[in-house]
Amino acid sequence: PMRDVPQRLRWFSTLLPARRGDRILEVGCGNGALLELLALRLPRATLVGIDRSALQVRKATQRLATLPSPPRVYQL
């Protein structure tokens, strides 16, 4: 649900230049909101998120599951 994405994440997601073959790691990805924005904006990028919380990793995995190329999310 994109409406739950804070404005600061929407803004931040626009700062990264879109280049073919980008690899991006988000540390502390939480529920995956920024990864979702980046996946929609940079469909050819390799996106990976990590978080310490098993709950947040589950939430992020569920949130991203419907994307064509969902980012991978791991628990540390």
C-alpha positions, 0 to 999 in steps of 0.5 A, a space after each residue: 500500500 503506497 499511501 503508507 509511505 512517508 514523504 521523506 522516503 518518496 523524496 529520497 527514492 528520487 535522489 538515486 540516478 537510474 542506471 542500468 545494472 545498479 545494485 542497491 543494499 538497504 540496511 534497516 529496510 523495515 517494512 520494505 517501503 523504500 525498496 518498493 519505491 526503488 523497485 518501481 522506479 528502477 526495474 532493472 536494478 538488483 535490490 536487497 534489503 536487510 533488517 534485524 527484525 524477523 517481523 519487519 522482514 516478513 512484512 517487507 517480503 509480503 509487501 514486495 511479493 507482488 512486484 514483477 522482480 521483487 527485491 530480496 529481503 534478509 534478516 541479520 
